[in-house]
Amino acid sequence: MENARAIMPAPTIPGWRLIISDRGRFWAFRRTPFPIAAMRAGADPAVDADTLTEIEAAVGRQEEIARKVAP
């Protein structure tokens, strides 16, 4: 299975840096900071989850918070 990971393309989330830990946990960090208003509204530039689907959903929630307060 280790070889399969080496030849499979790494998953990506546009605008976010995705890291998969050695234990298989997903972490995503926003490449550019959220505006201050988005941060005050609760947008978090760093999220974690157990699966790719869950991390994509977590990122989506943060981006939605930011969109709601965008000028």
Protein Blocks (a to p, Z undefined) as FASTA:
>chain_A
ZZmmmmpccdddehiacdddfkopacdddfbdcdfklmmnopafbdcdfbfklmmmmmmm
mmmmmmmmpZZ
